[in-house]
Amino acid sequence: MTKYFKNVKSLEDLKNQFKTLARKNHPDAGGNLETMKEINCEYDALFPIWKDRHNTAEPQNQTTETADSTRRRFYTEWGWEGSRYNSSMSTTEISKAIKIYCMEKYPTWKFSVTSKYFSGGSSIDVSVMEAPEQIFDLESCRKAYAEYNKLKEVYGYTGSRGLSMNVEKMLADDKMHWQLHRVSDHYREYFTEYGFSVLEDVYKFMQSYNYDDSDSMIDYFDVNFYGSFNIGKWNKGFKVVPKTARIKNKTTKPAQTKDSSTTENPTETENTALPGKETSYTYKITKGEDTRDGSELWLVRIEETLDRAEYIAENKAMQARGGYYSKFRKAFIFRFDPSEILDGKKAA
């Protein structure tokens, strides 16, 4: 007979009882270390028994879970853990991973990624310093700022409606600084679709290394690191700097080497642009897989040799079609099959 687990009825019940016991007894929540060790010991012994019973009773709904894989560090209902969380990674290492991700995936953007350590924790600050095109929906920002001023003038308060910043003036004065802290749908209307998609992607990548089991009701904070996400910095404003990804040797066709983070399908498709056009190109499209998250992607390489002007024009056209250039892969990357839109296309 076990000391802590009582009248277990199913595998799910066992896991729920463990979570309840952990909330009360884990040292992080003010519990006793030795008691928590005993609870873990009982859980390790009971889990395979109830796992076998579950798999026998429900052959169509079998589980491969283990006691260790279900032993979460979260003892609150709202705790969560990012998909890339690794307890052996330091905040500095995570910061470097984020920086590499930004440079590789968005080479025409400029991000500042820094980490800090302090008593009781650490933090990662990501600031977007430059983008190749305007990321703000200026019309929406203008309307929201006008709404904020009207509400403040009439009622003396805004009730969190509107936008308290004159984004256009801040951009014009080269003082664009906005501490978003997090990227959520709350801010979507203030950005272009492309701008918000990049901000959201980088923010989610940062948070994928984090976990949070905080309880604001009792001022209890438990995170892997505190994250901050900004547009510009207080001493250096965000800028729009039009630029394109550069090919190191512009006189040579992009090398078709296998990327370490991409598994390419040997089946390739060639789409030849309309004949007789001076700016027509032959695209070689290769389907691959992003080994970072297992998602599909397509690599597009141009068979012809492009001079600088031709490359700039084609890069702009690829961005308009939904792709981006990767210096590492020496190819344009798409997250969808671009065969149809590239068939017969020419440089824009």
N, C-alpha and C positions, 0 to 999 in steps of 0.2 A: 504494500500500500504506500502510495506516495504521500509526501508531507504537504505539498503545495497545490498539486493539481487534483481537483475533486470532481468526481462524476463526469468524466470526459465522455462526450457522446459522439464525437466525430473529429476528423482531422482539423476542420475549420474551428471547431469548439476548442481544441487543444491550442491552436494558434491564438485565438482570442483570449484564452485564459492566460497564456504567456504574456501577451501584450498588457493585460490588466495588472498582472503581478509585477511586470517590469516598471510600469508607471509608478507603482508604490514603493518598490524596493531598490531600484537602480541608484547607485551613488550620485549620479548626476541630478537625480530628483530628491536627494537628501536621504536615500536609503542606505542599507548596510551592505558592504562589499561581500562579506561571507554569506549572507543570506542570498544575494544575487547569484553567487557561485553555485549554491545548492539548487536554486531554481533552474539555472542553466543545465546542471547535471541531470536533473529529472527530465527536462525538456529534450535533451539529447537522447535519453533512453526511451522515452515514450514516442518520439516522432516517427522512427522507422516502423514501429508497431502499428500506429494509426495510419501511416502512409500505406502499408500493405493492405490493411482493411479497406481503406478508401479505394485503392486500385482494383481490389477484388470485387467490391460491391458496385463500382462504377467503371467498368472496362472501357466505356466510351468517353470517359472524362478522367483519364489517368494523369497523375502528376509526377514530375521528376524532381520536385523540390527536395531540399534537404533541410535539416534543422538549422544549419549555418546560413543557408541562403534566405531563410525566412526570419532569422533573428535580426530584426531591424533595430536600429538605434533609436527609433522613434517611439515615444511612449504617449504621444498625443494623437488625436484623430487627424490633425492637419499636417503632421510631419511628412516631408517628402525628401527624396534623394535623386540627384541628377544621374543620367545614364552613364556618364563618364567618371563619376565620383570614385576616387581611389585614395584610401586612407594613407597610403605610403607617399603620395605626392605632396610636396610642400606648396605653399602659396606662390613662392617664387617660380617653381616649375610650371605651375598652372598658368601663371602670367606669361611665361615664355611661350607656352603652347598656344595661348590666345593670340599673341603677337604674330607667331608664325602663320596661324590660320588666316588672320587678317591680311597679311602680306601676300600669301599665296592665292587666296580666293578673290581678294579685291585689290589688285596691284595698282589701280589708278586712284585709290583712296589713301588717305593717311590717318593712321590711328596712333594714339599714345596710350600705351598699356603699362601701368606701374603697379607695384605691390608694396605694402607697408606692414610692419609688425608693430604691435603695441601691447601693453599689458591687457591680457584677457582675450587676445585674438589677432586677426590680420585682415587686410582688405586688398581688393583689386579695383583699380580705377581705370576705366576705359573712356577715352575722350576721342571723339571724331573731330579731327583737325582740318581735313580737306576732303572734298568730293569732286569728281570730274564734271558734275552738273548740279543744278539747283535741286536740293532735296526737300525744300519747303514748298508747300502749297501756299503761295503768298496771298492769294485771294482769300483763302480760308482763314489764314492768320490775321489778315486785315479786318475781316468781319468779326472775328472773335475778340480782337483787341478793341474794336469799336463797341461791341456789346459789353465788354468789361467796363469801359469808361462810362457808358450810359447807365448801367446798373449802379455803379459806384456814385455817380452824380445824383441820381434820383433817390436811391434807397440807402446809400452810405455803405452798402456791402454788396457782394456779388453772389454769395452762396456757391462759391467754387465754379461759377459759370464764366464763360469768356476766357480770354487770354490776357494776362497782366503784362505781357511784354510786347513792345513794338518791334517785331522781328525784322521788318524791312529797314528800319532805322539802324538797328544793331548791325545788320549786314552791311549797310552803307558806311557805317562808321568803323567797320572792321572790329567790332566788339561783341560778336555773336557768341554768347555763353548761356547755355541752358542746362541746368542740372536735372536731367530726367530721373536719375536714380534707377528707374526700371523702364523697359519698353513694353507698353501694353496698348490695347485697342483704345484706351482713353486718349492717346496722343495721335492716333492714326490720321485723323482729319487734317492735322497740321502739316502733313508731309505728302510728297508725291508717292505714288505707288512703288516706284523703284527705290526711292529713298527710304521709305519705311521698311521695305522688305530686307534691305541690307542691315539697317539698324536692328531689326528684330532677329535676324539670323545671327549676328555677332553676339547680341545679348543672350540668346538662347544657348549659344555655344559656351559662353562664359558660365552661365548657370548650370550647364550640364555637368560641371565639375563641383557643384556646390550641394549642400543639403541644408535643410532648415527645420528645426524642431523647437522653434521659439514659441512662447506663450505670452503674448502682450498683456494678458489680463493680470498676470502676476510679475510682470517685468522680468521674465526669464528668457534669455537669449542663448540659443545654441545653434550655431551655423559653422560651416567649414571655413567660410570667409565672408566678410561684408563686401558686397559689390556696389559699385557706383558707376553710372553710365551718363556721360555728358556730351553735349554738342559744344565744342570749343572749351577753352579754359578761362578762368577769371582774368589771367594776364595775357592771353593770346586768343583772339577770336577765331571762330570757324570761318573758312574761306571756300569759295567755289573756284577750283583751279582746273580748267579744262586740260585734259591730257589723255594720252593713250598708253597702253602697255607697250613696252619696247622689246623688239627682237634684237638680240645681241649682234648677230651677223645678218644684216638686212640683204646681203647679196646671195645668201644661201637659203634654200628651202628649209622650213622647219624640220628638224630631225625627228623621225618617227620612232623614238625609243620608248620602251615600256616604262610606264610610271609606277613607282613603288606603291602608290596609294590607289592604283587603278588596275583592275583586272579586265583586260580587253578581250572581246570576242573576236576570234580570228576571221569570222565572216564579215567582210567589209562591203560597203555599197559605194559605188562611184556615181555621183550626180554631175553631169556635164551641163554647163550653162549653155544658153542659146548660141549657136555658131554665128560667126560673122560679126560679133560685137567686140569692140576693142577692150571693154572692161568686163568681159565674161571670164569666169574662172571655173576650174574643175575642182569640186569638193570631194574629198575622201572622208566618209563618215564611218566611225568605228564605235560600236556599242561597248560600254564598259560598266564597271561597278566601282563606286566610291567605297573603299574598304574602311573608311572612318565610320560610316553609318549603314553600309550595305545598300544604299540607294542607287538607282540606275542613273547613268549619265551617258552623254554622247560626245565624242571628240571629233571635231571638224578640222581637217587640215587642207590647205590650198596647194594644189599641185604646181601651179605656176609660181615663178619668182616675182615678188612685188617690190617696187621701189618704195621709198618712204611715203610719198604722196598717195600712192595706191593703197599702201597698208593702212594709213590713217583713215582713208575713206572707207575701206572694207571693215576696219575695226568698228567704226561708227555704225555701219550698217548692221554688223553682227550684234551690237548692243541693242539696236532697235528691234532686232528679231528675238531678243531674249537671251543672248549668249554673252560670254565674257572671255577674254584672252588669258591663258595661264602660261606664265613664263616657264614654269617648271615642266609642264607637259608639252610646251611649244605647240599648242593647239587651242582652238576656240571650244569652250565647254558649254554644253546645253544640258538642262535638266529634263528635257523632253526630246523626242525624236524630231530633228529638224529637216528630215529628208524632203518632206513636202514643200516647206517654205523655201528651201535652198534650190530645189529643182528648177532650173531655168532662171535663177536669180543672178543679178549682176551687182557690181559695187554701187552703193548709193552715195 
